[in-house]
Amino acid sequence: MSSFKGPKVVDLKLPLVGFREFISSWIFEFDKKLFILDPGPTNSIPLLIKELSNRVPDYILLTHIHIDHAGGTGSLCERFPNAKVVCFEKAQKHLVDPTQLIIGSREVAGDELMDVYGDVLPVSKDKLFNPDDASLENIIVINTPGHASHHISYIIDDYVFCGESLGIRFPLKDKTYLRPATPPPFKLDIYQESILRLSKVKAKHLLFAHFGMIDWSEEIFDLAYEQINLWVHVIKNNQDFESSLLELQDKDKLFSSFKFLDKDIQDRERIFLKNTFDGIMKG
């Protein structure tokens, strides 16, 4: 009989406008092992370590290796050298040698954000494991490459850690804010297939990398699937960032909650919405 304790979300706040309830890590115990899922960027690792309360992680699970999710993995491994790092095989070379990861991330995110995220330290190859080789008993791994070609999701007990498979959520009282996360290179059919694949899982809780946890429902997958189709149609038709956002706020009931976000969250969202727009335009 497997045992699950947690999960605890760690809000990896950063000293930038709106960077609260955005980047997260999850800590939980399962089958007497301690897990960290997506440790975040290097400069938030001290906050994560504080939340561990002197506990030592056995596993560091990565949904994908974008800097805001995995940039601090090397730093965390220096602190906990016996922890196993689990990620999709094709992404591991970029953790061993993060040079190209850093260059690509700086091109997309810009110097200011990358400086706030902090340096990306390499991860020793002997610490890296494919999901199939990591002795992850009672944990199911699903390929969900819609957001990134190396993105995976984890099903653990009644919880599904979906990373960015469904996009970006912000917790609003009595409302839902959700929008796609489609940085280049974006492929609509792959994004859709990832949503459908996850929708077939039976669980009780759905956990987002950005941000928080909701009760499992088939509706959220239907809405996410319809949403990405709408966004592709509107953006391809407009081919203009500002006019696309205005039309989507009018037509997308999930994204229409943008107006209820605090001003600092709106400002943050606009930065990342441009990445979503660029990905769809180039896809």
C-alpha positions in Angstrom: 0.0 0.0 0.0 1.6 3.3 -1.1 1.6 6.3 1.2 1.4 9.9 0.2 2.0 13.0 2.4 1.7 16.5 1.1 2.0 18.0 -1.4 3.2 21.4 -0.3 3.5 24.2 -2.8 6.4 26.5 -2.4 5.9 30.0 -3.9 9.3 30.8 -5.4 8.9 34.6 -5.2 11.5 36.7 -7.0 12.3 40.4 -6.7 10.5 41.4 -9.9 7.1 42.9 -10.5 4.3 40.3 -10.2 6.5 37.4 -9.5 4.3 36.0 -6.8 2.1 32.9 -7.0 3.8 32.3 -10.4 6.9 30.1 -10.2 6.4 27.1 -7.8 8.0 24.0 -6.5 6.2 21.1 -4.9 7.4 19.0 -1.9 5.9 15.7 -0.9 6.6 12.4 0.6 5.6 9.2 -1.2 6.5 5.6 -0.2 8.8 6.8 2.5 10.8 8.9 0.0 11.0 12.7 -0.1 10.5 14.4 -3.5 11.0 17.9 -4.9 9.2 18.6 -8.1 10.6 21.4 -10.3 13.0 23.2 -7.9 12.9 26.5 -9.8 15.7 28.9 -10.7 19.0 29.1 -8.8 18.3 32.3 -6.9 15.2 30.7 -5.3 17.0 27.6 -4.1 17.6 29.1 -0.6 13.9 29.6 -0.2 13.3 26.0 -1.2 15.9 24.6 1.2 14.3 26.6 4.0 10.9 25.0 3.3 12.6 21.5 3.5 13.1 22.1 7.2 16.3 20.1 7.4 14.8 17.2 5.4 16.9 15.6 2.7 15.3 14.9 -0.7 15.7 11.5 -2.3 14.5 12.6 -5.7 14.3 15.8 -7.8 11.6 15.4 -10.5 11.6 17.8 -13.4 8.7 18.3 -15.7 11.0 20.1 -18.1 14.3 22.0 -18.0 13.3 25.6 -18.7 15.2 27.9 -16.3 12.2 28.8 -14.2 11.6 25.1 -13.5 15.1 23.5 -13.4 17.7 26.2 -13.5 18.5 25.6 -9.8 18.9 21.8 -10.1 22.7 22.0 -10.2 22.8 24.2 -7.1 20.4 21.9 -5.3 22.5 18.9 -6.1 25.5 20.5 -4.6 23.6 20.7 -1.3 22.1 17.2 -1.6 24.6 15.1 -3.6 22.7 11.8 -3.1 19.5 13.0 -4.7 18.5 11.5 -8.0 17.4 13.9 -10.8 14.7 12.6 -13.1 13.9 14.1 -16.5 13.3 13.1 -20.1 16.4 11.6 -21.6 16.7 14.1 -24.5 16.9 17.0 -22.1 19.7 15.6 -19.9 22.6 16.8 -22.0 21.5 20.4 -21.4 21.7 19.9 -17.7 25.2 18.4 -17.9 26.3 21.3 -20.1 23.8 24.1 -19.8 25.6 26.5 -22.2 23.0 26.3 -25.0 20.2 26.3 -22.5 21.5 29.5 -21.1 22.0 31.1 -24.5 18.5 30.2 -25.7 16.9 31.2 -22.4 18.6 34.6 -22.5 17.3 35.2 -26.0 13.7 34.5 -25.0 13.7 35.8 -21.4 16.1 38.7 -21.7 19.1 39.7 -19.6 17.1 41.3 -16.7 15.0 38.2 -16.0 17.9 35.8 -16.5 20.0 37.8 -14.0 17.2 37.5 -11.5 16.9 33.8 -12.1 20.7 33.4 -11.4 23.5 31.2 -12.7 22.7 27.7 -14.1 25.1 25.2 -12.6 25.8 21.9 -14.4 24.4 18.6 -13.1 26.7 15.7 -12.9 25.7 13.0 -15.4 25.7 10.3 -12.8 22.9 12.0 -10.9 20.6 12.0 -13.9 18.0 9.3 -14.5 15.4 8.5 -17.1 12.0 7.9 -15.5 12.2 4.2 -16.4 15.6 3.8 -14.8 15.0 5.8 -11.6 13.2 3.1 -9.5 10.1 5.3 -9.4 7.7 2.6 -8.1 4.0 3.5 -8.2 4.7 6.7 -10.1 3.4 7.0 -13.7 5.2 9.3 -16.1 3.4 10.6 -19.2 5.0 12.3 -22.2 3.3 15.7 -22.6 5.5 17.6 -25.1 3.0 20.4 -26.0 4.8 23.1 -24.0 8.3 21.8 -24.7 9.5 18.8 -26.6 11.0 17.2 -23.5 8.0 18.0 -21.1 6.7 15.1 -19.0 3.9 14.9 -16.3 3.8 12.8 -13.2 0.8 10.8 -11.8 1.4 10.1 -8.1 -1.4 8.6 -6.0 -4.4 10.8 -6.7 -2.3 13.8 -7.9 -1.3 14.8 -11.4 1.6 17.2 -11.7 0.9 18.6 -15.1 3.7 21.2 -15.3 2.7 23.6 -18.1 0.7 21.1 -20.2 -2.5 23.1 -19.7 -0.9 26.5 -19.6 -0.7 29.1 -16.9 -3.2 29.5 -14.1 -3.6 32.2 -11.5 -5.7 31.5 -8.4 -8.6 34.0 -8.3 -11.5 33.8 -5.9 -14.6 32.4 -7.6 -13.1 32.7 -11.1 -10.7 30.8 -13.3 -7.8 32.4 -15.1 -6.0 30.1 -17.5 -4.1 30.8 -20.7 -1.9 28.8 -23.0 1.9 28.6 -22.7 3.3 28.2 -26.2 6.9 29.4 -26.5 8.6 28.7 -29.8 8.8 26.2 -31.3 5.0 25.5 -31.0 3.1 22.7 -32.7 -0.7 22.8 -32.3 -1.3 19.1 -32.9 1.3 18.1 -30.3 -0.1 20.6 -27.8 -3.6 19.2 -28.3 -2.4 15.6 -28.0 -0.7 16.4 -24.7 -4.0 17.8 -23.3 -6.0 14.7 -24.5 -3.4 12.3 -23.1 -3.7 13.9 -19.6 -7.5 14.0 -19.8 -7.6 10.2 -19.9 -6.0 10.0 -16.4 -8.3 9.4 -13.5 -7.3 11.4 -10.4 -8.6 13.8 -7.7 -6.2 16.7 -7.9 -4.5 18.6 -10.7 -1.3 20.5 -9.9 0.1 23.3 -12.0 3.6 24.6 -12.2 2.1 28.0 -12.6 0.2 28.0 -10.2 -1.5 25.9 -7.5 -3.9 23.0 -7.3 -7.5 22.4 -8.3 -9.9 19.5 -8.1 -9.8 17.1 -11.0 -12.5 17.7 -13.6 -13.0 16.7 -17.3 -14.2 20.3 -17.9 -10.7 21.9 -17.4 -9.3 19.7 -20.2 -12.2 20.5 -22.6 -11.7 24.2 -21.8 -8.0 24.1 -22.4 -8.4 22.2 -25.7 -11.0 24.7 -26.9 -8.9 27.6 -25.7 -5.8 26.7 -27.7 -7.8 26.4 -30.8 -9.3 29.8 -30.2 -6.0 31.4 -29.5 -4.4 30.0 -32.7 -7.4 31.2 -34.8 -7.4 34.7 -33.3 -3.7 35.3 -33.3 -3.2 33.9 -36.9 -6.0 36.1 -38.0 -4.9 39.3 -36.3 -1.1 38.9 -36.5 -0.9 41.7 -34.0 -0.2 41.3 -30.3 -2.4 44.0 -28.8 -5.4 43.4 -31.0 -5.2 39.7 -30.4 -5.2 40.2 -26.6 -8.2 42.5 -26.8 -10.2 40.0 -28.9 -9.2 37.1 -26.7 -10.3 38.9 -23.6 -13.6 39.3 -25.2 -14.0 35.8 -26.6 -12.1 33.5 -24.1 -14.0 33.2 -20.8 -10.9 31.8 -19.1 -8.6 34.6 -20.3 -11.3 37.3 -19.8 -10.4 37.0 -16.1 -7.3 38.9 -17.0 -9.1 42.1 -15.9 -9.5 40.8 -12.4 -5.8 40.3 -11.9 -3.8 42.8 -9.8 -1.9 45.3 -11.8 1.5 43.8 -11.0 0.3 40.4 -12.1 -1.1 41.8 -15.4 2.3 43.5 -16.1 4.0 40.2 -15.5 1.6 38.3 -17.7 2.0 40.6 -20.6 5.7 39.7 -20.7 5.0 36.0 -21.0 2.0 36.5 -23.2 4.3 37.9 -25.8 6.2 34.5 -25.8 2.8 32.7 -26.3 1.9 35.0 -29.1 5.4 34.6 -30.8 5.1 30.8 -30.5 1.7 30.6 -32.2 2.8 33.1 -34.9 5.8 31.0 -35.7 4.0 27.6 -35.3 
